[in-house]
Amino acid sequence: MRFMLTDAQWELLAPLVEQSRPHAAGTKPELSERLFLEGLLYWARTGVPWRDLPGEFGAWDAVYNRFRRWVHTGRLERLFELLTTSPALDEVRRVLLDSSIVRAHQHAAGARRKKTSSGPTGRRGDRDWAAVAAASPAR
């Protein structure tokens, strides 16, 4: 298995991963923090479904649930904030964020919206309602 983080990068990143932990309570997971992050990087880089995550990263549902916990507790956000404050981690930031995994929807790039059929409110189907109203008896 080819990993993304080198040993030198992990030595710089490991203290920040530990620092991002909200508290020290709870049992220690079977999968190390490094393998968990490598699994996340693999998932982000390849775009595979969670169920297709290689076994080297542990059970796919354990990795997924741990990821969801990190998001829910804010740990992942704290880790990214810590990454931005450390000048020694420029190379790690390049590994985590590159254009091959960051995508934007076409509307985020300023694409024009499609026009809908005309009507006084610009909504589709206004002409149909106008025809029904014209054929209805007056109240």
BAMI-122644 format. One line per field, with one value per atom (N, C-alpha, C): residue in three letters; atom name; x, y, z. Coordinates in steps of 0.1 Angstrom, whole numbers. Each point is the difference from the previous one (the first is absolute). Example, Ala and Ser with C-alpha at 12.3 -4.5 7.8 and 13.67 -1.06 7.14 Angstrom:
residu <- (ALA_ALA_ALA_SER_SER_SER)
atome <- (N_CA_C_N_CA_C)
c1 <- (132_-9_9_-4_9_-8)
c2 <- (-57_12_12_11_11_11)
c3 <- (78_0_0_-7_0_8)
This chain:
residu <- (MET_MET_MET_ARG_ARG_ARG_PHE_PHE_PHE_MET_MET_MET_LEU_LEU_LEU_THR_THR_THR_ASP_ASP_ASP_ALA_ALA_ALA_GLN_GLN_GLN_TRP_TRP_TRP_GLU_GLU_GLU_LEU_LEU_LEU_LEU_LEU_LEU_ALA_ALA_ALA_PRO_PRO_PRO_LEU_LEU_LEU_VAL_VAL_VAL_GLU_GLU_GLU_GLN_GLN_GLN_SER_SER_SER_ARG_ARG_ARG_PRO_PRO_PRO_HIS_HIS_HIS_ALA_ALA_ALA_ALA_ALA_ALA_GLY_GLY_GLY_THR_THR_THR_LYS_LYS_LYS_PRO_PRO_PRO_GLU_GLU_GLU_LEU_LEU_LEU_SER_SER_SER_GLU_GLU_GLU_ARG_ARG_ARG_LEU_LEU_LEU_PHE_PHE_PHE_LEU_LEU_LEU_GLU_GLU_GLU_GLY_GLY_GLY_LEU_LEU_LEU_LEU_LEU_LEU_TYR_TYR_TYR_TRP_TRP_TRP_ALA_ALA_ALA_ARG_ARG_ARG_THR_THR_THR_GLY_GLY_GLY_VAL_VAL_VAL_PRO_PRO_PRO_TRP_TRP_TRP_ARG_ARG_ARG_ASP_ASP_ASP_LEU_LEU_LEU_PRO_PRO_PRO_GLY_GLY_GLY_GLU_GLU_GLU_PHE_PHE_PHE_GLY_GLY_GLY_ALA_ALA_ALA_TRP_TRP_TRP_ASP_ASP_ASP_ALA_ALA_ALA_VAL_VAL_VAL_TYR_TYR_TYR_ASN_ASN_ASN_ARG_ARG_ARG_PHE_PHE_PHE_ARG_ARG_ARG_ARG_ARG_ARG_TRP_TRP_TRP_VAL_VAL_VAL_HIS_HIS_HIS_THR_THR_THR_GLY_GLY_GLY_ARG_ARG_ARG_LEU_LEU_LEU_GLU_GLU_GLU_ARG_ARG_ARG_LEU_LEU_LEU_PHE_PHE_PHE_GLU_GLU_GLU_LEU_LEU_LEU_LEU_LEU_LEU_THR_THR_THR_THR_THR_THR_SER_SER_SER_PRO_PRO_PRO_ALA_ALA_ALA_LEU_LEU_LEU_ASP_ASP_ASP_GLU_GLU_GLU_VAL_VAL_VAL_ARG_ARG_ARG_ARG_ARG_ARG_VAL_VAL_VAL_LEU_LEU_LEU_LEU_LEU_LEU_ASP_ASP_ASP_SER_SER_SER_SER_SER_SER_ILE_ILE_ILE_VAL_VAL_VAL_ARG_ARG_ARG_ALA_ALA_ALA_HIS_HIS_HIS_GLN_GLN_GLN_HIS_HIS_HIS_ALA_ALA_ALA_ALA_ALA_ALA_GLY_GLY_GLY_ALA_ALA_ALA_ARG_ARG_ARG_ARG_ARG_ARG_LYS_LYS_LYS_LYS_LYS_LYS_THR_THR_THR_SER_SER_SER_SER_SER_SER_GLY_GLY_GLY_PRO_PRO_PRO_THR_THR_THR_GLY_GLY_GLY_ARG_ARG_ARG_ARG_ARG_ARG_GLY_GLY_GLY_ASP_ASP_ASP_ARG_ARG_ARG_ASP_ASP_ASP_TRP_TRP_TRP_ALA_ALA_ALA_ALA_ALA_ALA_VAL_VAL_VAL_ALA_ALA_ALA_ALA_ALA_ALA_ALA_ALA_ALA_SER_SER_SER_PRO_PRO_PRO_ALA_ALA_ALA_ARG_ARG_ARG)
atome <- (N_CA_C_N_CA_C_N_CA_C_N_CA_C_N_CA_C_N_CA_C_N_CA_C_N_CA_C_N_CA_C_N_CA_C_N_CA_C_N_CA_C_N_CA_C_N_CA_C_N_CA_C_N_CA_C_N_CA_C_N_CA_C_N_CA_C_N_CA_C_N_CA_C_N_CA_C_N_CA_C_N_CA_C_N_CA_C_N_CA_C_N_CA_C_N_CA_C_N_CA_C_N_CA_C_N_CA_C_N_CA_C_N_CA_C_N_CA_C_N_CA_C_N_CA_C_N_CA_C_N_CA_C_N_CA_C_N_CA_C_N_CA_C_N_CA_C_N_CA_C_N_CA_C_N_CA_C_N_CA_C_N_CA_C_N_CA_C_N_CA_C_N_CA_C_N_CA_C_N_CA_C_N_CA_C_N_CA_C_N_CA_C_N_CA_C_N_CA_C_N_CA_C_N_CA_C_N_CA_C_N_CA_C_N_CA_C_N_CA_C_N_CA_C_N_CA_C_N_CA_C_N_CA_C_N_CA_C_N_CA_C_N_CA_C_N_CA_C_N_CA_C_N_CA_C_N_CA_C_N_CA_C_N_CA_C_N_CA_C_N_CA_C_N_CA_C_N_CA_C_N_CA_C_N_CA_C_N_CA_C_N_CA_C_N_CA_C_N_CA_C_N_CA_C_N_CA_C_N_CA_C_N_CA_C_N_CA_C_N_CA_C_N_CA_C_N_CA_C_N_CA_C_N_CA_C_N_CA_C_N_CA_C_N_CA_C_N_CA_C_N_CA_C_N_CA_C_N_CA_C_N_CA_C_N_CA_C_N_CA_C_N_CA_C_N_CA_C_N_CA_C_N_CA_C_N_CA_C_N_CA_C_N_CA_C_N_CA_C_N_CA_C_N_CA_C_N_CA_C_N_CA_C_N_CA_C_N_CA_C_N_CA_C_N_CA_C_N_CA_C_N_CA_C_N_CA_C_N_CA_C_N_CA_C_N_CA_C_N_CA_C_N_CA_C_N_CA_C_N_CA_C_N_CA_C_N_CA_C_N_CA_C_N_CA_C_N_CA_C_N_CA_C_N_CA_C)
c1 <- (8_-8_9_-3_8_-7_7_-5_3_-7_2_10_-1_8_13_11_13_2_10_3_3_8_3_-12_-9_-13_-8_-1_-8_6_14_6_-5_-2_-4_-15_-8_-14_-6_7_-5_-3_9_-4_-13_-2_-12_-12_1_-11_-4_10_-2_-6_5_-5_-14_-5_-13_-11_5_-9_-8_-13_-8_3_2_3_7_6_7_-8_-13_-8_-3_-4_-4_11_-4_9_8_12_9_-5_-2_-4_11_-5_10_9_-6_7_7_13_8_-5_3_-4_6_12_7_-8_-3_-7_-14_-6_-13_1_10_1_4_9_3_-12_-9_-12_-9_-1_-7_6_13_7_-3_1_-2_-15_-9_-14_-2_6_-2_7_12_7_-6_-5_-6_-14_-8_-14_-8_6_-6_-11_-11_-10_7_-6_6_1_-9_0_12_6_11_13_1_12_9_12_9_1_1_0_12_11_11_-4_-11_-4_-10_-3_-9_-14_-9_-14_-5_-6_-5_-10_-9_-10_6_11_7_7_6_6_-10_-11_-11_-6_-3_-6_10_13_10_1_-1_0_-12_-12_-12_1_6_2_9_11_9_-7_-8_-8_-10_-7_-11_6_11_6_9_2_8_15_4_14_7_-7_6_2_-10_2_11_1_11_14_0_13_4_-10_3_4_-6_4_14_4_14_9_-4_9_3_-10_2_9_2_8_14_4_14_7_10_8_9_3_8_-8_-13_-8_-4_7_-4_-1_9_0_-12_-3_-12_-13_-1_-12_-1_11_-1_-5_4_-5_-15_-5_-14_-9_4_-9_7_-5_4_-12_2_-12_-6_7_-6_-11_-1_-11_-9_3_-9_-8_-13_-9_-10_-4_-10_-11_-12_-12_1_-5_1_-6_-10_-6_9_9_10_10_2_9_-6_-13_-7_-8_-3_-8_-13_-6_-13_-11_-11_-11_-8_-6_-9_-13_-5_-13_-11_-10_-12_-10_-11_-10_-6_-4_-4_-13_-2_-12_2_-10_2_9_1_9_12_1_12_0_-11_0_-6_4_-6_-14_-9_-13_-10_5_-9_-10_4_-10_-11_3_-11_-10_5_-10_-8_6_-7_-11_2_-10_-11_3_-11_-8_7_-7_-10_5_-8_-13_1_-11_-9_4_-9_-11_-11_-11_4_-5_3_-7_6_-5_-9)
c2 <- (-12_12_12_10_12_11_5_10_14_10_14_8_-3_7_-7_7_-6_0_-7_-1_14_8_14_8_-1_8_-4_-14_-4_5_0_5_15_8_13_1_-9_0_-7_-10_-7_8_10_8_8_5_7_-9_-12_-9_-3_-1_-3_13_12_12_3_-5_2_-8_-10_-9_9_-2_8_-4_-12_-5_-13_-5_-12_-12_2_-12_-9_-12_-10_-10_-11_-11_4_-5_3_-9_6_-8_-10_-10_-10_5_8_6_13_1_12_12_12_12_2_-4_1_-8_-13_-8_5_6_6_12_9_11_-4_-11_-5_-5_-7_-5_11_11_12_6_1_5_-9_-13_-9_1_1_2_13_11_13_0_-7_0_-9_-11_-10_2_5_1_-13_-10_-13_0_-8_-1_-5_4_-4_-15_-8_-15_-5_7_-5_5_6_4_-13_0_-12_-3_-13_-5_4_6_5_11_7_11_-4_-13_-5_-3_-3_-2_13_0_12_8_-7_7_6_-6_6_13_0_12_11_-4_9_6_-8_5_9_-4_9_14_-1_13_8_-6_7_6_-8_6_12_-1_11_13_-2_11_5_-9_5_7_-5_6_13_2_12_-3_-13_-3_2_-4_2_15_8_14_6_-4_5_-4_-13_-4_9_3_9_14_5_13_-1_-10_-2_-1_-7_-1_14_9_13_9_-3_9_-4_-12_-5_2_9_2_-12_-9_-11_-11_2_-10_3_9_4_-12_-10_-12_-9_-1_-8_6_14_6_-2_-1_-3_-14_-9_-14_-1_7_0_7_11_8_2_-6_3_0_5_2_-13_-11_-13_-5_5_-4_11_12_12_3_-2_2_11_7_10_-2_2_-1_11_-3_10_14_0_13_7_-7_7_7_-4_7_11_3_12_-4_-13_-4_7_3_7_-11_5_-9_-1_-12_-2_8_6_7_-10_3_-8_6_-8_6_12_9_14_-1_10_2_12_5_12_-2_-11_-3_-7_-4_-7_-14_-5_-15_-7_-13_-9_-3_0_-3_11_13_11_1_-3_1_-10_-12_-10_6_6_5_12_8_11_-5_-11_-6_-6_-6_-5_11_11_12_6_1_6_-9_-13_-8_-2_5_-2_11_-4_10_11_12_11_-3_5_-2_12)
c3 <- (0_0_0_-9_0_8_10_9_-6_5_-4_9_13_10_2_-1_3_15_5_14_5_-7_4_1_-10_1_12_3_11_13_1_13_2_-10_2_3_-7_1_13_5_12_12_4_11_-2_-12_-3_1_-5_1_14_9_14_6_-4_6_-4_-11_-5_7_8_8_10_1_9_15_3_13_-1_11_0_4_3_5_-11_4_-10_-3_-6_-3_-13_-1_-11_-12_-12_-11_-5_-6_-5_-11_-9_-11_5_-4_5_-7_6_-6_-14_-2_-13_-11_4_-10_-3_10_-2_-10_3_-9_-14_-1_-13_-7_7_-6_-5_8_-5_-12_-1_-11_-13_3_-11_-6_10_-4_-8_5_-7_-14_-1_-12_-11_4_-10_-2_10_-2_1_6_1_10_-1_10_13_11_13_1_-6_1_-7_-10_-8_6_11_7_2_-4_3_15_2_14_8_-6_7_9_-3_9_10_2_9_-6_8_-5_-5_-12_-7_9_7_8_12_6_11_-4_-12_-5_-3_-6_-3_13_10_12_8_-1_6_-7_-13_-8_4_1_4_14_9_14_0_-8_-1_-6_-10_-5_10_6_10_12_5_12_-3_-13_-4_0_3_0_-13_-11_-13_-4_4_-2_8_13_8_-6_-5_-6_-12_-9_-11_4_11_5_5_7_5_-12_-10_-12_-6_0_-6_8_13_8_1_-4_1_-13_0_-13_-3_9_-2_-8_-2_-6_-14_-7_-14_-9_1_-9_4_12_4_-6_1_-5_-15_-7_-15_-2_9_-2_3_10_4_-10_-5_-9_-13_-10_-14_-9_-12_-9_-5_2_-5_9_13_8_4_-4_3_-13_1_-12_3_-10_2_-11_4_-9_-10_-12_-11_4_9_4_9_7_9_-9_-12_-9_-8_3_-7_-12_-2_-12_1_-11_0_2_6_2_-12_-2_-11_2_-11_1_0_8_0_-9_-3_-9_6_-9_5_7_9_7_9_6_8_12_5_12_-5_-13_-4_3_6_3_-11_-1_-11_4_-11_2_2_0_3_-12_-12_-11_2_5_2_10_11_10_-6_-8_-7_-8_-7_-9_8_12_9_5_4_6_-11_-12_-11_-3_2_-3_11_12_12_0_6_1_11_-2_9_13_11_13_4)
